[in-house]
Amino acid sequence: MRFVWVVAWRLLREGRFQSWLIVGGVAIGVAVIVYITAIVNGLQANIIERTLSAQAHVVLRPSERVNTRVLQDQDGVVTLADVRKRTQREETITDVAPVLQTVRAWPGVAAAAAVVSGPGVAQQGGVRKAVVLLGVALDDYQAVIRLDDKRRAGALSLQTGEALIGTELAADLGLTPGSRLRLQSATGETLSVRVAGLMDYGIQDLNRRRVLLPLRDAQSLLGLGLGVTEIAVRVRDLFAAQRLAADLQRATALQADSWQAANGQLVTALRSQSASSLMIRVFVTIAVALGIASVLVVSVVQRQREIGILRAMGTPRHRILGVFLLQGGIVGLVGSLLGAGLGAALAVGFTRIARNADGSPLFPMVLEVNLFVSTAVLATAVGVLAAWLPAMRAARLDPVEAIRG
């Protein structure tokens, strides 16, 4: 093994220009892979965070009522019926406590909260705005959807008779923290509340329509008694939400919808981004492999006589093979280390250049340790594989013909 290391290192040193050229090619390829991966991961994380910052990962609702055909086929007589979807009444989950207990104990679930929702109207000074009334227990709901980073004015409080409204609704009705607001539900019930705080959900429609109320106040206003309309769930692994939704639906007999089902276009866009990133990485890897292979082929041709002398002196073929495979591995490893540093520097530089109007990064770069480790391992493996054909050619050289050549 010492012989293989000494010869491989000496050959790399003698062809310094070629060695550094291919190391530079590997470094640029690895830098591109690291940079593209960091950008795509950061962009996807930012999109997911903005989309899911105001919605639950899984929502459990009462199952829809379905009309079924009463008449059965008998004696070969086929009864044709026009069975239409049934008009859905407002259904509630009445046994909230055991359902919450089951959901919170389910593996993969981080938190769950009971929620009451329904349409309503906000009135102020003769101005009426259609809103969505959302009743929650603040502490439980915050464990599912973070609210403290969305508060823009006032206090994050939902005591009896208080409400949290969006900044757009506050602007439309001329409200500030401490103002009184009159709410009316679709049943005709009314409730006067004090605006405790103003929220910015990052989505204009939510800022204009969402009104958060204490759970009991919302149940009374919407005429739902002690029932709730849905259970919001936060999962530990975002991309396991669809599987968990199916499991929870079977366990609770409720209809479960994951964030993937509710955001089909977003999921398609994320898959397209991932596929594009993967294709870029594949083609860059192929280019790096071809570069290493071409340089080592040239090296075998240039050192044909030296290889012939080594073979004539009794060096076995597997050692010649090992020399060139080791060269490929060294080139891949050194190039990957340099490229990882260059890619990280480019990613950090991009975050300093691409900024929002307030000076914050446009979106954070995701630079994880496993990205550098996997890239280094991949580049080293590609270097060894790319060196395989040149190494086989060198190992198969006939000593006499190689020396004559």
N, C-alpha and C positions, 0 to 999 in steps of 0.2 A: 504494500500500500504506500510505503514511503517513496518507492520508485515512481509510482503513478503520480503522486503529488509533486515531486521534484520536476519530472519531465513536463507535466501540464503547466506548472508555474513558469518554467523556463521558456516554453513555447509562447506563452502569453506575453512574457517580457520581451522576447525577441521581436514579436509583431505588435509593438506597443500601439502603433497608429491604428491598425485593424482592431486591436482589442478595445481601445478607447472608443473607436467609432461604433462598434456594436454595443458596448456598454451604454453609450449615449443614446443609441436607438432604443434599447430596452428601457432606459430611464424615461425617455419621452413617452413611450407607450404606456408604462406603468403610471406616469404622472397623469396622462389623459384618462386612464381608467379610474384612478383615485378621484380626480377632479370631477369627472362626469357622475360618478357614483355619489359623491358628496353633494353635488348640486341636486340630482334627482331625489335622493333621500331627504334632503332638506326641504325641497319644494313639496314633496308628498307629505312630509310631516307637518308643514305649515298649512297646506290645504286641509288636511284631516283635522288639525287643531282648530282652524277657523270654522270648519263645517260642524264639528261635533262639540264645540265649546258651549253650545246652547241647546243641545239635544242629547237624549239618553242613547246609550249604545243598543239597548234592547227595550222594547215597550210591550208590556202585557196588557191586553184588553179582553173584555168579554167576547166570546165567540159570536159570530153573526148568526142570526136565525135564517134557516133555509127552508123554503117550501118544498114539499115532496108530493109525488103523485099518489093519491089514495087508491084509485082504481088499479086492480091487478089484471094481468093478462090471464085469461082462462079459456080453455077449450079451443085454443088456436085463434081466439079473437084478440086483435091488437087494438088497444085503446090509445088514440092519439090525444095528447094533452099539451096545452101551452102553459108550461110552468115557468113563471117569471120570478125574478129575484124579489124577495119579500122586503117591504118597507121596514127599515130598521128603526126600532124604538131605542130610546136612550137606556142602555143597560148599564148596570153597575156591578162592581165586585163587592159583595156584602161581607164575605168571610175574609176580611183583609188580614187580620193578625196571622192566621195559619199560613196563608199564601206568602206573606212577607217572610215568615220564619223559614218556609221551604226554600224560597228563592235565595235568601241571604246565606243559607247553609250550603247552597249548591256549589260544587267545585268550579273555580274560575270566575265566580261572581264577587266583585269588590264591594258593592253597596246597592241598596234598593230603597225606593221611597214611594209611598202612596201619593197619588196625584188626582185632583179633581179638576176637570176642564169643561168649559162650555162657552157658548157665545154670549155676548153682552153688549151694553152700550155705556159709554162714559159720557157724562154730561157736565158742562161747566159754562155758566154764563150764556145759556141758550144755544151753545154749540154741542152737537152730538157726534160721537165717533164710535164706529163699530170696533169692538175689542174682543180679545179672547181672555176669559177669566180663568186663572190658574190658581188653584188652591193647593198649598203645600205646607208640610212641617219643615220649617227653614233648615234646621240642623240635618235632618235626613236628606232633604233635597240637595243641600250643599255637598253632601258626600257623593252624590251622583253627578251633579252639574255645578261646577265652581262658580260662585257669584261674587266673591269679594274683589276679584280683579275686574269686574264689570261695573262696579259702583262708581258713579261720576259725581254725585252730590248727595248730601243727606247721610242717613245712617242705614246700614244693612240690618233692618229690623222688621219683623212681622208679628207685632203684638196684635191683640184683638182690636179691630177697628183701624188697622193700618194697611197700607198697600205700597208696593214697589212698582213703579211704572217706567217705561222707556223714555229716553231723551226726546225722541220725535213726538211722542204723544204729549209730553210735557210742553214742548214748544207749540204744538197745535192748539192746546187748550190754555196756554199761558200759566202753567203750574210750576211751583217751586216746592222744595221740601217744606212741609208744614201746611201747605194748602189743603183745602177740603175738596173732595171729588165725590160726585154722586154716580153710583153704578146701578145699572138695571139689567136683570137677566132676561132671557127669552120667556120665562114664565110670568114676568111682570113684577117680580120681587125687586125691591130697591134697597140700597145700602149706602150710607154716607161714610166715607173713609178719609183718613188723613194720609197725605202722601209722605211716607217716611224717607224715601230715597229715589234717586233717578239712576237708571241702569242703561248701559250701552252694551248690547249683545253682539255688536259687529255686523248685524244684519238689519237693514233699514226697516223691513216689514215687521220684524219682531219688536224693534224699538217703537214702532207706531201702534202696535196692536196688543202686545202682551201686558197683562196686569196681574201681578202676583199678590195673592191674598193669603191670610192664614187658612189652614185647611177647614176648620169649623165654620168660618165665615163664608167660605166658598160653598160648602155643602148646604148651608142654610139658604144662601142667595139663589143657588141653582135648584133647590128643592130635592136634594138627593138623600136626605136623611144621614145615615152613617156610612153610606156606600161611597166608593171611589170609582172613577171612570177608567183609571189605568194605573199600572205600576211601572215606574221608570227604573231601569237597571243599568248599572255601570259594570263592565267586565274588565278583567285584568289584561287580557290579550284582545286588542281591537279586532284582529282578523279571525278570531275564533267566535265572534259574536253570532254569526249565522248558525254555526253548529250548536252553540249554547241556546239560541232562540228555539231551535227544534227540540232540544232536550227539555227546556222549561215548558214548552207547549204540551209535551207529553206528560210531564210531571204535574202540571197545574190545571190542565184541560182549558186553558185560556189561549186566545190567539196571540202569538208572539211574533213581533216584527223586529228584525235587526236593522242596524243603520245601513248595511249594504242594500237591503231591500228598499229602504226609504230613499236611498241616494244612488239609484242605478247608473245615472250618467256619470257621477263622480267615480264610481268603481270602474266603469269602462275607461274613463280618462286615466286613472291610476294604472290600470293594466297596460294601456297603450304606452304610457311613459316608461314603465318597467320593461316592456318588450323592446322599445327603441333603445333604451340604455343597454340592454343585454346584447342587442345586435352590434352596437358600437364596440362593446367590450370584446365580443367574439372576433370582429374583423381586426381590431387592434392587436389582439393576441395572435391571430394568424400572421399579420404583418411582422410582428416581433419574431415569431418562430421562423419565418422565411428568411428574415435578416440574419439570424444566428446561423441557420443552416448554410446560407450562401457564403458567409465569411469562413466558416469551418471547412467547407468544400474547397475554397481557395487555399486555405491553410494546408489541407492534405496534399493538394497538388504541388504547392511550393515546397513542402517538406517531404516529398516523396522519397528522395535519396536518403535522408536521415532515418525515415521509417524503415527503409530497406536495410540499412546498416543495423538498426536495432533488432530487426527480425533475424538477420544473419548471425548476430551475436547470441541468439537463443532466447530473445524476449518472446514470451508466448503471446498469442493473439488477444487473449482476454485482457492483458495489460495494455496493449495498444488501444483496444476498445475503451478501457477505463480512462486512459489519458484524455481522449477527446470528449468522452461523456463528462468527465470532471471539468473540462474547460467550459462546456456548455452550462453546467451547473453554477460554476463560479461567475460567469458572465451574467446569468440570469439573476443570481443572488445580489451581486454588487449593483447591477442595474436597477433591481427592484428597490433596494434601500435608498439609492439616490432618487429614483422616481417617486417613491412614497413621500420623501421630504419635499420634493418639488411640487407634487400634486397638492400636498397640505398647504404649502405656501401660497399657491395659486388660489385655493379655496378660501383661505383667510383673507387674502388680498381682495377677492371678489366681494366678501362681506363688508369690507371697508369702503369699497367703491359704490356698490349697489345699496342705497339706503332710502328709507322713506322720508317724507317731508319733515318728520319730527326728529330725524337723525338716527333712528333705530335701523338695524339691518333689515333689508327687504324680506329676507327669510333666512333662518339660521342654517348653517352648514352642519351636516351630521357626519362628524369624523370619529369613528369608533375604532378601538384597538383591533377588533376582529377584521376590519377592512384592511388594515395594514398587514396583519398576519396572513390573511387569506391571499392578498395580492402578492406578497413575497413568496409564499409557498407556490402559488400558481406560476409566477415568473420563473422560479427555479426549476419547477417541473417542466415548463415549456422549454427552457434552455437545455435540459437533459434530453428531452424527446426530440428537439430540433437537431441535436448533435448526433442522434442515433445513426442516421444514414451516412453522414460523413465518417463517423467512427467505424461503422461496418466496412466502408470502402477502404479505410486505412488498415483495418485488421486483416483484410483479405488480400492485400498487396503481396505479390510474389517478390521475395527478397532480391533475386537476381535481376528481374525486370525493373524493379524499383531503382536499384543501384545503376543499372545501365541507362535508365531514363534520366 
